Amino acid sequence: MPMRSVLRNSAVVTGLTVMLCAVTLCTQGTSKLKPEIETWVYGAEDVKSQKPRVNRPHFEGTWRLDKSSNPREPAGEVTLVIQHNDPEIKINRVYKSNRYTREEALTYYTDDRGEENPETVDKVKSKTKWEDNKIVSRSATKGFGDRFDGFRTVTWDISKDGNSIEEMTTFRSTISNIKEPRKTTHTFVRVP
């Protein structure tokens, strides 16, 4: 075998060895390079698998109960202060009457992961998600004692102009003879 051929093969083997060592060092020896490589590779796959973003309404703001929309509205004033950073929605609900003020701090997650919020004495577990452009929260309800007695669905729908929110609560009993669900609707208007 001519000397030139041996040197050429030796140079190729040496070059491949150096490249192999460099790749091994990048993937094993240094922790800074490996995550960057993985992030780039995984990021490329994630872009392909992501669903297109949907333009959802934004509920953030201060809202006051519009009593003119329903003559049966309770006495006093109800205000909602909403912080909306999807999937998290925080609602601070304040009831004010001549005799007392009561405040509820509620948190909902629109990605259906579930949440637990206070309600009078107990806490209520619910699951919340987007349905079209409405936020819908579903929970089981309890009657006297710890007896399960039905399902409650609360739906928040913001008007197209963004100046009012309709809050509809539907209660469907599992122990009652009443077949039709009970529904209540409250309209809240934006406080400037």
C-alpha positions in Angstrom: 0.0 0.0 0.0 1.5 3.4 -0.9 2.4 5.7 1.9 0.2 8.5 0.6 -2.9 6.2 0.9 -2.0 5.2 4.5 -1.6 8.8 5.5 -4.9 9.8 3.9 -6.8 7.0 5.6 -5.1 7.9 8.9 -6.1 11.5 8.5 -9.7 10.5 7.9 -9.8 8.2 10.9 -8.2 10.9 13.1 -10.8 13.5 11.8 -13.7 11.2 12.5 -12.3 10.4 16.0 -12.0 14.1 16.8 -15.6 14.7 15.6 -16.9 11.8 17.6 -15.1 13.0 20.7 -16.5 16.5 20.2 -20.1 15.2 19.8 -19.6 13.0 22.9 -18.4 16.0 24.9 -21.3 18.2 23.7 -23.9 15.6 24.7 -22.3 14.2 27.8 -19.7 16.4 29.2 -21.3 19.8 29.3 -24.8 20.4 30.6 -25.2 23.8 28.9 -25.1 22.5 25.4 -27.3 19.5 25.7 -30.5 21.4 26.9 -30.1 23.9 24.1 -29.9 21.1 21.5 -32.9 19.3 23.0 -34.9 22.5 23.3 -34.3 23.3 19.6 -35.3 19.7 18.5 -38.3 19.5 20.8 -39.4 23.1 19.9 -39.4 22.2 16.3 -41.7 19.2 17.0 -44.0 21.2 19.2 -44.6 23.9 16.6 -46.0 21.3 14.2 -48.2 19.6 16.9 -49.7 22.8 18.4 -53.3 23.7 17.6 -53.9 27.1 16.1 -54.6 29.8 18.6 -58.2 30.8 19.1 -59.1 34.4 19.7 -61.0 34.2 23.0 -62.8 37.1 24.7 -61.1 38.8 27.7 -63.2 39.1 30.9 -60.8 41.3 32.9 -62.3 44.3 34.6 -64.7 45.5 37.3 -68.3 44.6 36.9 -71.5 45.6 38.8 -74.7 43.6 38.9 -77.4 45.3 36.7 -80.6 45.1 38.8 -82.7 46.5 36.0 -82.3 43.3 34.0 -84.1 41.2 36.6 -86.7 42.6 39.1 -86.0 39.6 41.4 -82.3 40.6 42.1 -81.5 40.6 45.8 -81.2 43.8 47.8 -77.7 45.2 48.0 -74.9 45.5 45.5 -72.8 42.7 43.9 -69.4 43.6 42.3 -67.0 41.3 40.4 -63.4 42.2 40.0 -61.9 39.8 37.4 -58.2 39.2 36.7 -58.0 37.2 33.5 -54.7 35.6 32.5 -55.8 32.5 30.5 -56.0 29.7 31.6 -56.3 31.3 35.1 -59.3 33.5 36.0 -59.5 35.1 39.4 -62.9 36.5 40.5 -63.2 38.6 43.6 -67.0 38.7 44.3 -68.2 41.3 46.8 -71.7 41.4 48.3 -72.7 44.6 50.0 -75.9 45.3 51.8 -77.0 47.7 54.6 -76.2 45.0 57.2 -73.0 43.3 56.0 -70.3 42.9 53.4 -69.2 39.5 52.2 -66.2 38.8 49.9 -65.3 35.6 48.0 -62.0 35.0 46.3 -62.6 32.4 43.5 -60.1 30.9 41.0 -60.9 29.0 37.9 -58.7 27.3 35.3 -60.1 27.2 31.7 -57.9 24.2 30.8 -60.2 21.7 32.6 -57.6 20.9 35.3 -60.1 21.5 38.1 -60.2 23.8 41.0 -61.6 24.1 44.6 -63.4 27.3 45.7 -65.2 28.3 48.9 -69.0 28.3 49.1 -70.6 29.3 52.4 -69.4 26.5 54.7 -67.7 24.0 52.4 -65.4 24.1 49.4 -66.7 23.1 46.0 -64.6 21.2 43.5 -65.3 22.1 39.9 -63.9 21.8 36.4 -63.9 24.7 34.0 -63.2 25.1 30.3 -64.0 27.1 27.2 -67.0 26.2 25.2 -67.0 28.3 22.1 -66.4 31.8 23.5 -68.1 31.1 26.9 -66.4 29.9 30.1 -68.3 27.0 31.6 -67.7 25.6 35.1 -69.3 22.3 36.3 -69.6 20.9 39.8 -71.4 18.4 41.9 -73.6 19.8 44.7 -74.5 18.6 48.2 -77.8 18.8 50.0 -78.3 18.3 53.7 -75.3 16.5 55.3 -72.9 15.3 52.8 -75.5 13.8 50.5 -74.9 14.3 46.8 -78.0 15.9 45.2 -77.2 17.2 41.8 -75.0 19.2 39.4 -74.5 22.9 38.9 -73.2 24.5 35.8 -72.2 28.2 35.7 -71.7 29.9 32.3 -70.1 33.3 31.8 -70.7 34.9 28.4 -69.3 38.4 27.6 -71.2 40.6 25.1 -69.7 41.3 21.7 -69.1 44.9 22.7 -67.3 43.8 25.9 -69.5 45.9 28.2 -71.6 43.2 29.9 -71.3 39.7 31.2 -74.1 37.3 31.5 -73.7 34.7 34.4 -76.1 31.8 34.0 -76.4 29.2 36.8 -78.2 25.9 36.1 -78.9 23.4 38.9 -80.1 19.9 37.9 -81.3 17.8 40.9 -80.8 14.0 41.0 -83.1 13.4 44.0 -86.0 15.7 43.2 -89.2 14.9 41.2 -88.7 18.1 39.3 -87.4 17.2 35.9 -86.6 20.7 34.6 -83.4 22.3 35.8 -83.5 25.5 37.8 -81.9 28.5 36.1 -80.9 31.9 37.2 -79.3 34.6 35.1 -77.5 37.7 36.3 -76.2 40.5 34.1 -73.1 42.4 35.1 -72.1 45.7 33.4 -68.6 47.1 33.2 -67.7 49.8 35.7 -65.7 52.5 33.9 
